[in-house]
Amino acid sequence: MDRLLSGRRVLVVEDEMLLVMMIEDMLADLGCKSLSSAATVDEALALIAAQTFDVAMLDMNLNGSDSHPVAEALAARGVAFFYVTGNTGHDLRDGYADRPMLKKPFRQEDLIAILARLQGEGPSSPR
């Protein structure tokens, strides 16, 4: 499999543990160097404050909580991120509607397409 994420550090913010395990497997296949996951807004904010990430996957709804504070923290640090959601209703991406969105359930090919699109975004590269 292509090593799209070779050497990259990824944050997965998702409250469904089975989905986190599936994503971990997909990202490992893509050569992810380091993977951290958070199931709540507070956990995600603590990880963002303590570590550096190249890219993040962000569930829009974390067990009933809006993940917007996490999006703000990622954007403030220049971390490329995209949304992952099972929501079909209203858009929770206030201020970040330009970010890609991956609908649950998704295939590895869908994940690869978004990651390839984000490749090159990050703290040291222009948007």
C-alpha positions as CSV (number, residue, x, y, z in Angstrom):
1,M,0.0,0.0,0.0
2,D,1.1,3.6,-0.7
3,R,3.0,5.2,2.2
4,L,1.0,8.4,2.1
5,L,1.5,9.1,5.8
6,S,5.1,8.0,6.1
7,G,6.6,9.8,9.0
8,R,3.4,11.8,9.7
9,R,1.8,12.4,13.1
10,V,-2.0,12.0,13.1
11,L,-4.6,13.0,15.7
12,V,-8.0,11.1,15.5
13,V,-10.8,12.8,17.5
14,E,-13.6,10.2,17.5
15,D,-15.9,8.9,20.2
16,E,-16.7,5.5,18.6
17,M,-14.0,3.2,19.7
18,L,-14.7,0.6,17.0
19,L,-14.3,3.3,14.4
20,V,-11.0,4.4,16.1
21,M,-9.6,0.9,15.8
22,M,-10.6,0.7,12.1
23,I,-9.1,4.1,11.4
24,E,-5.9,3.1,13.2
25,D,-5.5,0.1,10.9
26,M,-6.1,2.2,7.8
27,L,-3.6,4.8,8.9
28,A,-1.0,2.2,9.8
29,D,-1.4,0.8,6.3
30,L,-0.6,4.3,5.0
31,G,2.7,4.5,7.0
32,C,1.5,6.7,9.9
33,K,4.5,7.4,12.2
34,S,2.5,8.3,15.3
35,L,-1.2,8.2,16.1
36,S,-3.0,9.7,19.0
37,S,-6.7,9.5,19.6
38,A,-9.2,11.4,21.8
39,A,-12.8,10.7,22.5
40,T,-13.7,14.1,24.1
41,V,-13.2,17.8,23.4
42,D,-11.1,18.1,26.6
43,E,-8.9,15.1,25.7
44,A,-8.3,16.5,22.2
45,L,-7.4,19.9,23.5
46,A,-4.9,18.4,26.0
47,L,-3.3,16.4,23.2
48,I,-3.1,19.4,20.9
49,A,-1.5,21.5,23.7
50,A,1.1,18.8,24.4
51,Q,2.0,17.4,21.0
52,T,2.6,18.5,17.4
53,F,0.4,16.9,14.7
54,D,0.7,17.0,10.9
55,V,-3.0,16.2,10.3
56,A,-6.2,15.5,12.3
57,M,-9.4,13.8,11.7
58,L,-12.2,15.4,13.6
59,D,-15.7,14.0,14.4
60,M,-18.2,16.9,14.4
61,N,-20.2,15.5,17.3
62,L,-18.4,14.0,20.3
63,N,-21.0,12.2,22.4
64,G,-23.3,15.2,22.1
65,S,-20.6,17.9,22.3
66,D,-19.8,20.2,19.4
67,S,-16.1,19.7,18.4
68,H,-15.7,23.4,17.3
69,P,-13.2,24.2,20.1
70,V,-11.0,21.4,18.8
71,A,-11.2,22.8,15.2
72,E,-10.2,26.3,16.6
73,A,-7.2,24.8,18.4
74,L,-6.1,22.9,15.3
75,A,-6.5,25.9,13.0
76,A,-4.6,28.2,15.5
77,R,-1.6,25.8,15.3
78,G,-1.8,25.4,11.5
79,V,-2.7,21.7,11.6
80,A,-4.4,20.5,8.5
81,F,-7.7,18.8,9.5
82,F,-10.8,17.4,8.1
83,Y,-14.2,16.4,9.5
84,V,-15.6,12.9,9.8
85,T,-19.3,12.6,10.5
86,G,-22.3,10.4,10.4
87,N,-24.6,13.5,10.6
88,T,-26.8,14.1,7.6
89,G,-28.5,17.1,9.1
90,H,-27.3,20.6,9.9
91,D,-23.7,21.7,9.3
92,L,-21.6,22.1,12.5
93,R,-18.5,23.4,10.7
94,D,-19.0,27.1,11.7
95,G,-16.1,29.0,10.3
96,Y,-14.5,25.9,8.8
97,A,-16.9,25.0,6.0
98,D,-13.9,24.9,3.6
99,R,-12.5,21.9,5.4
100,P,-13.1,18.5,3.7
101,M,-15.7,16.2,5.1
102,L,-15.7,12.4,5.1
103,K,-19.1,10.8,5.7
104,K,-19.4,7.7,7.9
105,P,-19.3,4.9,7.0
106,F,-16.3,5.4,4.6
107,R,-13.9,3.3,2.7
108,Q,-10.1,3.4,2.9
109,E,-10.1,4.9,-0.7
110,D,-12.2,7.8,0.6
111,L,-9.8,8.4,3.4
112,I,-6.8,8.3,1.1
113,A,-8.4,10.8,-1.3
114,I,-8.9,13.4,1.5
115,L,-5.4,12.8,3.0
116,A,-3.8,13.2,-0.5
117,R,-5.7,16.5,-0.8
118,L,-4.4,17.7,2.5
119,Q,-0.8,16.6,1.8
120,G,1.4,19.6,2.1
121,E,-0.8,21.6,4.4
122,G,0.5,22.3,7.8
123,P,2.4,24.7,10.0
124,S,5.2,25.3,7.5
125,S,3.2,25.4,4.3
126,P,0.9,28.0,2.8
127,R,-2.8,27.2,2.3
